[in-house]
Amino acid sequence: MAKPAPIASSLADSMARQIAEGAFKPGDKLPAVDFTVNTAEGPQKISTDILFSGRKVVLFGLPGAFTPTCNMNHLPGFLLAHDAIKAQGVDTIACISVNDAFVMGAWADSQGIGKDEIVMLGDGNGDLIPDPEKFPNGITALADYVHEK
């Protein structure tokens, strides 16, 4: 596997900049939907309420598992920035894509991502339909979204 491209600026700085610019603010709520995660027992549902309630979470959305740019740059970039993001008091880093739990699990395995590093959320039905007023660029606008209690 080729090495990921260098990250121009740290993802943690990018998140802080987007929050400061008012793109997203702590306390903003996502719609109540169920995602699926791949577990040893098979696919399990997890709701936005369970995942985000009372926790500081970085959620980033990617167009698709195993797509060249996402596979070589985006997902590895968040893995490389894991410690810097967690150092800002983040409880969970989560990746969402319109894939099923099996594909998301296989993608995490192929990247060497541990279950405690990045939670891979499948939204195979596209249930998380962002508000076009708030997220005019769709799911990709969720990148660097910080959701606090």
Disulfide bonds with the S-S distance in Angstrom:
none
